[in-house]
Each structure stands twice: as structure tokens, then as C-alpha cells.
Amino acid sequence: MKYIHRNIESTLKKYITAFPIVAITGPRQSGKSTLLLSCLKEYRYISMDDNRIVQQFYNDPNKFMTIYSDKIIIDEVQKTPEIFNYLKIEVDKDRNNYGKFILTGSSQFMMMEKITESLAGRIGLLTLLPFQYDEIKNLSPSIYQGAFPELVTRKYRLWFDWYASYIETYINRDLRQLSNIGDLRDFRRFMQMLAANVSQILDMTSFANQIGVSVPTIKRWISILETSYIIFLLPPYYKNFGKQITKRPKLFFYDTGVVSYLTGVETFKLYEQGPLAGHIFENYIISEIYKKELHSNAHSSLYYYRTNHGVEVDLLIDKKSVMEFIEIKKSHTFRPRMIKHLENLKQYFNNGCLLYEGETISYTKQIKILNYIDYLT
């Protein structure tokens, strides 16, 4: 299969001329290794998923570092945490040798813990998520089937079975490396409950009561799912616009295919006519925008806005000098009531958008009515 170029490539190339070490984190199967092997052909590649490489390091770490001392890609580096101190030593021998090591990992927590301890000031950090829409727009990307590279390139053949394997591997292998999770059946049920409540405000107390565990356990499980790139939380925008603001975050999944698998949405008909259609559509749009911001290293901040009086905007993008407000509706028909909250809050933003499934319409200079594909491209 021909390599599909990723938007993060330009940022990666800049980073390897500015940092001795570059680390790329992201979920398993998001394309990290493929990206690096395609873009950095002059680098040697080793994987800490390979027990022979791991044993080679532990048997004689100093010799290992002499063999793999420059222009090296180390995949799943978090599996050998002791290597980080040796990387520090190698980098400090020649701090101006940029792009010396490229690291990848699928556990944000395990990577960041070691980076903070050993490599602060020596490393540039990037995140690679599944495909963005504009990377694969000619390959019929799916709103409800996700965007993992392997699925897209094989045109979603047996996609539901693929997610079954992906989640099973995550629960039975990755989780045990991250934490003592407790009862795996309860955790699996928790993931299903999260998927059924996607794009909604997170209520940890309700989940704890329904599963029969403590709120601290729910908090720990949420943290684990965040650090392993299954979910992300969208915080509320706290700036007071003269209203009492909701302060709990909203829940989203990085990939909508995981949501569909966990909730049994196996066909387009089940997606389109099911009770989660609007929530999955909102998750899709927000995750796409989140990918764009992360892959371009834009340093923007994403929020939602909701008051206790029912005023709500689905997404706020704070670009420091510009504030953009976005409403998301799964509808092919525009009605003025869809943007009533944008109209009420327009004094607080530079640009406002309604993203929906209908045609792009000329509206006002400050508020745009856009087909979601027009926005994503």
C-alpha cells in the first residue's frame, strides 16, 4: 500500500533540526512507525517490542548505546524505562547534535514520567493520532468507523472485528503494564458506559454508583484511558460571561470507531438511525479539530461553554489572539435557532461557525454556516 503523507511531517522535520531527541506519542496503530520509517529513511529502527533488542540492552547497556548512538528510532521506548538515563548521557556528550534519537510510545504517562525525570530541555514532544480528514479525503473516510490507518487503507474490511481485537489487546496487555486495574469486567463495562455517554458532561459519581466502585477508582480509570489515548476530556471555559458556568468536563473519544464498537453500532443504518447519531457526529468533528491542532502544534486551547441557564456552545478554540466559537448539528437543514447561542455570545468571539451536514450558506461576516467537510478541508 502506498504511503499516505501525514500533516505532522513538516513539524517533525523542524523538530529534528532543533532538539537532540524527538518523541512521538499516540495510540497504538496510529501510524507512528510508518511515519518515521517513511520520512526518516537514513535512520536505523529498533523496537522495544522485540525481546531480543530488550535483552541486548539489559545485558550490556553501555555496549548497546555504542551500537545505537546516532540517528536511531526507538519504538515503544517506555517498555525499557532504564534507557532514558543512558539517552541523557549520550545527548549530553554532544548537545548540538540535533535529531540524534527519535522515540515513540503509546503510553503518554509512562513516557512523560521518564522524560520529566531525565530529558527535560533536551526533547521535543509531538503527538500522532489516527488520520485527519484532509489526509484521507479521497479515500471515503467514515464518521462512525474511525480513522486508524490500517482500517482506512483496507477500506474498512472487517472493521468491527478489527476493533474487537484492538480493545481486547488494550485491556489484556496494555492495561496490565499501566496499572493494577482491578476487575477487568468492571473496567470493560465502564468503557461501554463511557461510549454510551460520549459528547456529554462527565458524571463520575453516576458511573461509580452504577458499577459499584468508588469515585476515586473512576478517576483513576479515566486517567488511564486518557494517558493511553482512548479518551480526552474537553474542559469548560471558565471565563465568566456574566453567567454561572458548568464546571465539569465533557467526554470524547479520540476515535469514533471505538465508540461504535463499544456501543454495537456495526452498520451505517444503526449509526444514522440510532440514539447516538448526534453525539457520534459531534465527537467526530471535535476529534478532527483536536487532531488538526495537535498535528500542527498550534498551541491552541479547546473548551466548551455551558451555563446553568442553558446557554451552550459545543466548542471554543482559543488561539490566543483569536477566539472561535463552533456549534455542531447533525442536520442537513439550516434553521436560525441552531445559531441562537452564537448570536447571543457574538460579542465574545472573532469567528463563529455552525458546522452541519447541509450546504454552506452565506450568512454574516462574523458567523458562518458551513458544511462540515468544507470546514475540515
C-alpha positions in Angstrom: 0.0 0.0 0.0 1.3 3.4 -1.0 2.3 5.6 2.0 -0.2 8.3 2.9 1.5 11.5 3.9 0.7 12.9 7.3 0.3 16.6 8.2 2.7 16.3 11.1 5.6 15.7 8.8 6.6 19.3 8.4 6.6 19.8 12.2 8.7 16.6 12.7 11.3 17.9 10.2 11.5 21.1 12.1 11.9 19.4 15.4 14.8 17.1 14.3 16.8 20.3 13.5 16.0 21.9 16.9 16.1 19.1 19.5 18.6 16.3 20.3 15.7 13.9 20.9 12.2 14.0 19.4 9.4 11.9 21.0 6.2 11.0 19.2 3.4 9.6 21.4 -0.1 8.4 20.3 -2.4 5.4 20.4 -1.3 2.1 19.1 -1.8 1.7 15.4 -1.9 5.4 14.7 0.9 5.2 12.2 3.9 6.4 14.3 6.4 3.7 13.0 5.2 4.0 9.4 5.6 7.8 9.5 9.1 7.6 10.8 10.3 4.8 8.5 8.9 6.7 5.5 10.2 10.1 6.4 13.5 9.3 8.0 15.0 6.7 5.8 18.5 7.5 6.9 17.7 6.4 10.5 18.1 2.9 11.9 15.0 1.4 13.6 14.7 -0.8 16.7 11.6 -1.7 18.6 11.3 -2.5 22.3 8.5 -4.8 21.4 11.3 -7.1 20.2 12.5 -9.2 23.2 15.9 -9.7 21.6 16.6 -5.9 21.5 15.4 -5.6 25.1 17.7 -8.3 26.3 20.6 -6.8 24.3 20.1 -3.5 26.2 19.8 -5.1 29.7 22.7 -7.5 29.1 25.1 -4.7 28.4 23.6 -1.2 28.3 26.8 0.6 27.6 27.7 -1.5 24.6 24.1 -1.1 23.4 24.5 2.7 23.4 27.7 2.5 21.4 25.9 0.4 18.8 22.8 2.6 18.7 24.3 6.0 19.3 23.1 8.3 16.5 20.2 8.6 14.0 18.2 5.9 15.8 14.4 5.4 16.0 13.5 3.6 19.2 9.9 2.3 19.1 7.8 1.7 22.2 10.7 3.1 24.3 8.6 3.2 27.5 9.0 -0.6 27.8 12.6 -0.2 28.8 12.4 2.8 31.2 16.0 2.4 32.3 17.2 3.5 28.9 16.2 7.2 29.5 19.2 7.9 31.7 21.5 6.4 29.1 19.9 8.6 26.4 20.5 11.6 28.6 24.2 10.7 28.9 24.5 10.3 25.2 22.8 13.6 24.4 24.9 15.5 26.9 28.1 14.3 25.2 27.1 16.5 22.2 24.1 18.7 22.9 24.3 20.3 19.4 23.8 17.0 17.6 20.1 17.5 16.8 17.8 14.7 15.8 20.1 12.1 17.4 17.3 9.9 18.8 13.6 9.6 17.8 11.4 7.9 20.4 7.9 6.6 20.1 5.4 5.4 22.7 1.8 4.5 23.1 1.6 5.4 26.8 1.6 9.1 27.5 2.0 8.7 31.3 5.0 6.3 31.1 6.7 8.4 28.5 6.2 11.8 30.2 7.2 10.5 33.6 10.6 9.4 32.4 11.0 12.5 30.1 10.4 14.8 33.1 12.9 12.9 35.2 15.7 12.6 32.6 15.3 14.6 29.4 13.8 18.0 30.3 15.2 20.6 28.0 16.6 18.0 25.6 13.5 16.8 23.9 10.7 18.0 21.5 7.3 16.4 22.0 4.8 15.5 19.3 1.5 13.5 19.2 0.3 11.5 16.3 -3.4 10.5 16.2 -5.3 8.5 13.6 -5.8 10.1 10.2 -7.3 13.6 9.8 -10.0 14.1 7.2 -7.8 16.1 4.9 -5.1 13.4 4.9 -7.6 10.8 3.5 -10.4 12.8 2.0 -10.1 10.9 -1.3 -10.4 7.5 0.5 -14.0 7.9 1.8 -13.3 8.5 5.5 -16.1 7.3 7.8 -17.7 9.3 10.6 -18.6 6.2 12.6 -16.0 3.7 11.6 -13.0 5.6 12.8 -9.7 6.6 11.1 -7.0 4.2 12.1 -4.6 3.8 9.1 -4.9 0.0 8.8 -8.7 0.3 8.5 -8.7 3.2 6.1 -6.1 1.6 3.7 -8.1 -1.7 3.6 -11.4 0.2 3.1 -12.8 -0.8 6.4 -12.9 -4.5 5.6 -13.9 -6.4 8.8 -13.6 -3.2 10.7 -15.8 -4.3 13.6 -13.6 -7.4 14.1 -10.5 -5.2 14.0 -11.8 -3.1 16.9 -12.7 -6.2 18.8 -9.1 -7.3 18.6 -7.8 -3.7 19.3 -9.9 -3.3 22.5 -9.1 -6.9 23.7 -5.3 -6.3 23.2 -5.6 -2.9 25.0 -7.4 -4.4 28.0 -5.5 -7.6 28.3 -2.0 -6.3 27.5 -1.5 -2.6 27.7 -3.6 -2.0 30.8 -1.6 -4.5 32.8 1.5 -2.6 32.0 -0.1 0.7 33.0 -1.8 -0.1 36.3 -3.4 -2.7 38.5 -6.8 -2.0 37.1 -8.8 -4.4 39.3 -11.8 -6.3 37.9 -11.4 -6.2 34.1 -15.1 -7.0 33.6 -16.0 -3.8 35.5 -13.5 -1.8 33.5 -14.8 -3.2 30.2 -18.4 -2.2 31.4 -17.1 1.2 32.3 -15.6 1.7 28.8 -19.0 0.7 27.3 -20.8 3.2 29.6 -18.4 6.0 28.6 -19.0 5.3 24.9 -22.8 5.4 25.5 -22.3 8.9 27.1 -19.9 10.3 24.5 -20.0 14.1 23.9 -21.8 14.6 27.2 -20.7 16.1 30.5 -18.7 13.6 32.6 -20.6 12.4 35.8 -18.1 10.3 37.7 -20.5 9.8 40.7 -23.1 8.3 38.4 -20.6 5.9 36.9 -19.3 4.9 40.3 -22.9 4.2 41.6 -23.8 2.2 38.5 -20.7 0.0 38.6 -20.4 -0.3 42.3 -16.9 1.2 42.7 -15.6 4.4 44.4 -15.3 7.8 42.7 -11.5 7.7 43.2 -11.5 4.4 41.2 -13.5 6.1 38.4 -11.0 9.0 38.4 -8.1 6.6 38.2 -9.7 4.7 35.3 -10.4 8.0 33.5 -6.7 8.9 33.9 -5.6 5.6 32.5 -7.8 5.9 29.4 -6.5 9.5 28.9 -2.9 8.5 29.1 -3.3 5.6 26.7 -5.1 7.8 24.1 -8.5 6.2 24.3 -10.4 9.3 25.6 -9.9 13.0 26.1 -11.7 15.5 28.3 -12.8 18.9 27.0 -12.8 21.4 29.8 -15.4 24.1 30.3 -14.4 27.7 29.5 -14.2 29.4 32.9 -14.2 33.0 31.8 -17.4 34.4 33.3 -19.6 35.9 30.6 -22.0 37.1 33.3 -23.5 33.6 33.9 -22.9 30.7 36.2 -20.7 28.3 34.4 -20.9 24.5 34.4 -17.5 23.3 35.7 -17.4 19.5 34.7 -15.6 18.4 31.5 -17.2 16.8 28.5 -16.1 13.3 27.4 -14.8 12.5 23.9 -13.0 9.5 22.3 -10.0 10.1 20.1 -11.5 7.7 17.5 -15.2 7.3 16.8 -14.7 3.7 15.7 -14.0 2.7 19.3 -17.3 4.3 20.3 -19.2 2.4 17.6 -17.7 -0.9 18.6 -18.3 -0.4 22.3 -22.0 0.5 21.7 -22.7 -2.0 19.0 -23.1 0.4 16.0 -22.0 -2.0 13.3 -23.7 -0.6 10.3 -24.4 2.8 8.7 -28.1 2.3 9.4 -27.5 1.7 13.1 -25.4 4.8 13.2 -27.7 7.1 11.2 -31.0 6.0 12.9 -29.6 5.2 16.4 -29.8 7.3 19.5 -26.1 8.2 19.5 -26.0 9.6 15.9 -25.8 13.3 17.1 -23.3 12.5 19.8 -21.0 10.5 17.5 -21.2 13.2 14.9 -20.2 15.8 17.5 -17.4 13.6 18.7 -16.2 13.2 15.1 -16.0 16.9 14.4 -14.3 17.8 17.7 -11.8 14.9 17.5 -10.9 16.1 13.9 -10.3 19.6 15.1 -8.3 18.3 18.0 -6.1 16.3 15.6 -5.6 19.3 13.4 -4.4 21.4 16.4 -2.1 18.7 17.8 -0.6 17.7 14.5 0.2 21.3 13.5 1.5 22.0 17.0 -0.7 25.1 17.0 -0.7 25.8 20.8 -4.4 26.5 20.8 -6.7 25.5 23.7 -10.0 23.8 23.2 -13.0 24.2 25.5 -16.8 24.0 25.6 -19.2 26.6 27.1 -22.3 25.9 29.1 -24.2 27.9 31.7 -26.7 26.6 34.3 -29.3 28.6 32.4 -28.9 26.5 29.2 -26.7 28.7 27.1 -24.2 26.3 25.4 -21.6 26.3 22.6 -20.1 23.0 21.6 -16.5 24.1 21.0 -14.4 27.1 21.7 -10.9 27.4 20.1 -8.7 29.8 22.0 -5.9 30.8 19.6 -4.6 33.4 22.0 -5.2 36.3 19.6 -8.4 34.9 18.1 -11.4 33.2 19.7 -13.5 30.9 17.6 -16.9 29.6 18.7 -18.3 26.5 16.9 -21.8 24.9 17.1 -22.2 21.3 15.7 -25.6 19.9 14.5 -26.3 16.6 12.8 -28.8 18.1 10.3 -29.0 18.7 6.6 -31.3 21.7 7.1 -30.3 25.0 8.5 -32.6 26.7 10.9 -31.8 30.1 12.6 -32.4 28.6 16.0 -29.3 26.5 15.6 -27.2 29.6 16.0 -29.1 31.4 18.7 -26.4 30.9 21.2 -23.8 32.1 18.8 -25.9 35.2 18.2 -26.2 35.8 21.9 -22.5 35.5 22.5 -21.0 37.1 19.4 -19.5 40.0 21.4 -17.1 37.5 22.9 -15.6 35.8 19.7 -13.9 36.8 16.5 -15.3 34.0 14.4 -18.4 31.8 14.8 -19.4 28.7 12.8 -22.3 26.3 12.6 -21.0 23.0 11.2 -23.6 20.7 9.9 -24.4 18.2 7.0 -26.2 20.7 4.8 -24.9 23.2 2.2 -22.5 26.0 3.0 -24.6 29.2 3.2 -23.5 32.9 3.0 -24.7 34.3 6.3 -22.7 37.1 8.1 -19.0 38.0 8.2 -18.8 37.0 11.9 -21.0 33.9 11.8 -20.6 31.3 9.0 -22.9 28.4 8.1 -20.6 25.7 6.8 -20.9 22.1 5.6 -18.5 20.3 8.0 -16.4 18.9 5.1 -15.8 22.5 3.8 -14.5 23.3 7.3 -12.3 20.3 7.7 -10.7 20.8 4.4 
